[in-house]
Amino acid sequence: MPETTTLPRKLLSGREYIGVDKIDGPLLFVGRTHPVGYRELVECVDPQGGIRLGIVLESSREAVVVQVFEGTAGMTMPQSRVRFLGEPLKLGVSTAMLGRVFNGLGRVRDGGPQPPSDAELNVNGMPINPTARQYPRDFIQTGISVIDGMNTLIRGQKLPLFSGNGLPHNELAAQIARQAKIRGSETQFAVVFAAMGVKHDVAQFFTASFEQSGVLENVALFLSLADDPSIERLITPRMALTLAEHLAFNENMHVLVIMTDMTNYCESLREISTIRGEIPSRKGYPGYLYSDLAELYERSGMVKDRPGSITSLPILTMPNDDISHPIPDLTGYITEGQIVFEREMDGRSIYPPVAGLPSLSRLMKDGIGEGMTRADHPHLASQLFAAYSYVKDVRNLASVIGEEELTPLDHQYLDFGAAFEKHFVSQKTDEDRSIEQTLDLGWEALRLLPADELHRVTDEEIDTYYNG
């Protein structure tokens, strides 16, 4: 070990090493270095003098493993240089970043100048003391009935969207970003949008959607596109969440963070794990997939005595529409519910094709009811779930014995199910419904059922909304 290892840490930052021992994919292996910190920022200089950013993935006496975000193409072992900077990767943050488009590493990609920064923050975030967290209770109106009425989004919640390839999850995410608001408050959401591995047309769709609706000035976009180095996707959500933390906890804003597609993020994580020769876990993903996802998701929430908040809406496409796949499975353990898309509903032109029974919001019960939405909301949502569940059973029975063999009551449930999907669940991509409109549509669907079938609502609610 060189003598320099005994020098103070601050004297070693900026030390440069010429030549690397090994290049494997996006990883550089450097031996015989001074003590280097985990996730320390690294500047990698290629033979042409170009500088690429990287971070330390592993540090030991024998070697340091550096992950290069922009890839190692064109780098050679004897001529490449590595400079350890003695600090973590940071992002310059400010409110001036709203209305701008950045790449996955936080550099502008909209042709404008780099916005001025108020502070340089560690992209790995600062852990929030659990006792300092505030329990989420404020209802967020998205204007989408199947969410507001049955899977309510609460300020500070982590509510992922489980979708599949070809389903309209991007359209729903854009609609939520345009329409989300806190009732009784004039405060508008700032939206931080992180795209990982998406195609150019998807990135253009979001940008155009925000521009045309006039909300782009309150949106910061971090785009790591499909043709960008896949390893860049690992830092993109951390960049977005760092800006969100500044806006929420330093600027006292309400921030909605949309991250798509988390499946692409996990694929990059698996790629790195495979190159490093780590022992694989389920379906080849690293054993620390759960903790890595939790590290991202748990940066959302609210802090006591701070008016700002971060509400997270991660989107992931389930491989083969398999909800038991490790990515949605582990995400469900970390987050407070999920919105699940159903391909069969999409095939019947229902938008959004949200599956009623697998979807849930675990914080819904604390953000609805009298004084927050409407007094009948909790009972109405429970009744809609129960009735729609019976509709599914009747449809399965009809597929076996035929509709003509069903009872008159079963036919009423089928009529309810069709009306519920057509008028309550389905709506236009630019339709913004108030919570009162949503609840009234729910009662309108229930009127197709006999009153003595409504076991989840009170007699007073039946008199007021069913018979009224």
N, C-alpha and C positions, 0 to 999 in steps of 0.2 A: 504494500500500500504506500503511495507517495507521501512525502512529508507534509504536503499541503493539507492532508486530512486533519492535522492538528490545529490548523488556523481557524480563527473565528468564522462563523458562517457568513457574515456580511462581507468578509474579504474574499470569499470564494464565488459569490454571485457574479455572473458575467464571465466566468472562466470558460474558455473555449478549448475543445479537443478536436484535433485534426485526424480524420479517418475513423471508421467504425468497424466493428468486428464482424457484423452480419446485417444483411438487409433481407427481411422476409415480409413480403406484402407491404402493408403500411407501417411496419415496425422496424426500428433501428435498434441494434444491440451494441452498446458501448461498454468496453471493459476498462478497468483500472482508472476509475474516476474518484473524485472526492465524494464524501457523503452527500447524497442527493435526496431530496424530499419527495414523497409520494404526491403525484399530481402537480409537481413543479413545472412551471412554464419553460419551454425549450424553444430556441431558435435553431432551425436546421438549415444550413447553407449548402445549396447544391453546387456542383462544379462551375456553373455559369454565374454564380453570385446571387441567385435568387434565394429569398428567405421564406421558409415555410414554418408555420407554427406547429408545435407538438407539445404533449405533456408526458410526464413520467408515469408509466403504468406499474413499474416494478423496480425496486432499488435494493441491491445487495452488494456485498463485498466483491463479488465476481463480475457482475455486469449490471447495467442499467438498461431497461427496456423503454424506448421512447415511441409513442404513437404519434405519427405525423398525419395531421388532419387533411392536408392536401395531397396525400399520397407520396410515394417515393420514386415515381417514374423519373428517369434521368439522373438519379443519384447513384454514385459509385462508392464502394467501400473506402478506397484510399483517399479520394479527393473530397468527400463530404466532410463538413465541419458541424459540430454540435456545440451550442452555447447554452449553458444552464443559467437561468436568470435569477434563481433564488427566491422566486415568488410564484403564487398560483396564477392561472390565467384570469385576467380581469376584463371587464367591459365598462367603457365610459358611458354613463347613463344620464339622461335628462328628459324633461318633457318635450324637448325639441325633436325627439326620436319618433313621436307620434306623427302619423302622416307620411312616414318614410318606409322604404323597402330596403332590407339588408340581406346579405347572404347568410349562410349558416354560421359564419364566424363573426358576425356583427359588423361586417364592412358594407358600406352602401353599395347597392346595385341598381339604384334608380337614376344614376347619372348626376345626381346632385352632390354637393360637398358633404363631408362627414360632419354631422351636427355637433355643436359644442357639448361638452359634458360637465355635469355638476359634481360628479364623483366617479371614482374608479372602484368598482365592486367585484369581489371574488365571485366568479361564475358558479362555484360550487355551493354558494349560499351560506347562510348562517343558520344553525339549528335553532328552532323556536322552543323555548322551555314549555313543556306540556301544561304546566300550571299557569302559563301566561296566555294560553289560547282561550278564545271566547267561543262559546257554543253557538253554532250557526242557527239563526231563527228567522231571518228576514226573507220573505217571499220575493222571488224574482219572477216577474211576468215576462214570458218569452213570446206570448201571442200565439202559441201553438197549443191547441186544446189537449191533445193526448199527453203533453208534458205538464202543462199547468194544472189540468184537472186530475190526472191519475199518477203522474210521476214528477211531482213538483220539484223545481230547482230552487235551492236555498242559497242565499249569499254566503260564500265561504265554503261551499260544498265541492266535493270531487265527484262528478257524475259522468262516467265514461259512456261512450256511444259504441256499441258492438255492432259492426256492420259486416258486409261482405263485398267482394269485388263486383263492381257494376251497380251497386245499390246507391241511392241518392244521399249518402251521408254528407257529402260536401255541400249540397244544396241546403240541407237542414242546418249544418254548422253556420253557413253564411247567413241564413235567415235568423238564427238565434243571435248572431253577432249584430245584425241590423236592428233587431226589435227588442232586445233585452233591456228591461228597466226595473227599478225598484219602485213599487207603488207608493204614492204619497211623498215622493222625493223628486226633486228636479235634477238630481245628480245623474249624469249620463255615464254609462260604462266607457272606460277606455278598454280597448281590445288589443291584446297581444297575441299574434297569430304565428305559430311555428309550424312549418311544413317540412317534412323529412322524406326525401325520396319520391316526391310527387312529380308528375309530368308537367311539362310547360303549360299545357292547356288548362290543367287544374289550377296552377298558380295564376294564370291569366284570368280564370273565372273568378277567383276570390278578389283579385285586384279590381277587376271591372265591376263586380258586385258592390264592393265598398265605395268605389268612385261614383257609380250611378245613384246610389242611395244617399250620398252625401256624408257618409260616416268615416270616410278614409282619413280625415284629419284627426280622428280619435283612435286610429288603428296603427300599430307598428307591426310590420310583417317581416319575419325571418324565414327566408326561403332557401332550403337546401334541396335542389332539384335532382331528378333522377340521374342526370348526366354529371352531377357533381360527385366528387369522391365519396364513397359510401361511409367512410370513417368520419367524415364531417358531420354526419347525422347524429353522432353521439354527443356533440357539443351544442347543437342547435337548440334543443329544449332548455338547456341550462342557460344559454344566452337569453332566451325569451323570458324565462322565469326570473332571471336577475333583474331585467328591466321591470317586470311586473312587481317585484318586491320593492323596488325604488318608488314606483308610482303609487303603490298601495300604502307603504309604511313610512315613506318620507314625504310624499306629496298628497297623502290622504285621499287617494282616488279609489273608486271601485273598479277593479280590473277583472276582466273575463279573459282567461287564457285558453286558447284552443290549440291543441297539438294533434297534428295528423301527419303521417300515419304511424302510430306507435309500433305497429308490426314491423315497419322498415327500421325503426330504431333498434328493436330487439334482434333483427336479422344482422345488423352491423355488430351488435354486441356478441352474437354467436360467432361471427366471422373472426373477430379479434380473439375470442376464447379458443377457437380451433387453432389459429396460428400459434398461440402461446402454448399449445399442447396441454391445456387444462382438461381435467376429467369431466366429460359431459354429463349433464343431468337429463331431464325429460326432453326427448326429441332433439338432443344435441345442444340445447341451450345451457349456459353455464349455471352452476348451482347457486350463484349469487344474483340470478335474474330477479328474484323477489325483492331483495334488499336494494338493488339498483333502481327498480321501478318505484319502490317506496321512497327512495331518496328524492325522486322527481315529484311524485304526487303529494308528498307530505309538505311541500313548500307552499301549498295552498292553505287558505284559512283566514282567520281573523285573530288579532292580538288585542288583549285588553288595553283600554285607554288609547287605542289607535282607531280613528274613524274609518280608515281604509280597509280594503279586503281583497283577497284573491279567490276567485271562483274558477275552478278548473273543469274543462270539458275535453278530455283526451278522446281521440277517435282511433279505433283500431279495426282493421279488417280481419275477421276470423278466417284463418286458412281452412278451406273446404267448408265454410260456415259451421265449424265445429266449436261450440261454446265451451267444450271441455279442454280445448287446446291450452297449453301452458300460459300463453300470453293473456287471453281473456280470463282464464281461471285464476291466475295470480292477481290480475288487476282487480277482479271482483272482491278478493280478500282485503285489498288495501283501501279501495274507494267505498263511497257510501251509496251503493246502488249501481244500476246500469240501465241504459236505454238500448233495447235489443231490436234490430231490424229483422223482418221476416221476408224471405225471398218470395214466398207464395203470395203475400199481400202486394208486393211490388208488381208481381205478374198480373194482378187484377187492377193495376193503375191506381192504387191507393197511396197517396203521399200525405204525410210521411208513413212508410210501412212499418210502424212500430208495433211489435208483438205485445199484446196486452198483458199476457200472463207472466212471461219471463222478465219483463221490465219492472223495475221498482226503484223508489227513492227512499232510502232508509231515514232521511231527515225530514221527509214530507210531513209527518205527524206534528212536528214542532213548528212548522211555518204556515199552517193553514188553520182556518176556523174563524171564529168571531174576532174582529179587530185586526185580522190579517188578510183574509180573503173574504169568506162569507160563512155564516154559522153552519149552513148545511153542507159545506164542502167535505168534511171528513166522512160523514155518513153517505153522501152521494157517491164519493169515490169508491167506498167499500161496496156499495150496492152495484155499481157498474162493474167492478171486478167480479163479483159473485155471479151476476147475470151473464156476463160475457164468458165466464168459465163454463157455465151450463150450456151456452151456445156451442162451444167447442165440443162438448160431449154429445150434443144432439147431432151436430154435423158428422161426427164419427159414426154414430149409430145409423144415420141416414145413408152413409156410404156402404153400410153392410146390408141393411134390410130395405132400403129405398124410402124416399120421403112419403110415399103414399101410406106407409105403415105407421107413421108417426101419429101421436095423439094431437088433438087440437091445441093443447098447451105447448107442445113441442113446436108446432108451426108458428105459434106466437113468438116463441123464443127465436126461431129462425128469422122472422120478420124484424124482431128487435136487433139481432146481430147484423143484418144487412143495413138497417137504418143507422145503427151505431157507427159502423165502419164508413158509411157514405157521408154522413153529416157531421159526426163528432170527430172521428179520427182523421178523415181526409179533409184537406183544405189546400188552398193555393199557396204557391211558394212566396207570394208577396202579401198574404192575408195575415193581418195582425189583429187577433181577437182579444178583447178584454176578458178578465177572469169571469165577469158576470155573464158575458156571452157564452163562454165555455160551459159554465154551470147550467145555464138555461138550456143549452143544446143537450146536455146530459139528461135533464128532466124530460125534455121532448122525446128522447129515445125511450125512456122508461115508461112513457105513457102507452107504449105498444104492449106493455105487460099488464096483467091484472094487478090491482092494488094489493091483493092478499099475497102476491108473490114478492113484495118488497119488504123483506125482513130486516134490512140493515138501516132503514131510515125510520124516523119517529112519526107518530100520527100527526103531530103538528106540522112537520115538514111535508107530509103527504097532502094535508089540507092547503098548505100555502103554495106549494110548487107543482104538485101533481094534479090537484083538482082546480087550482087557481087559474 
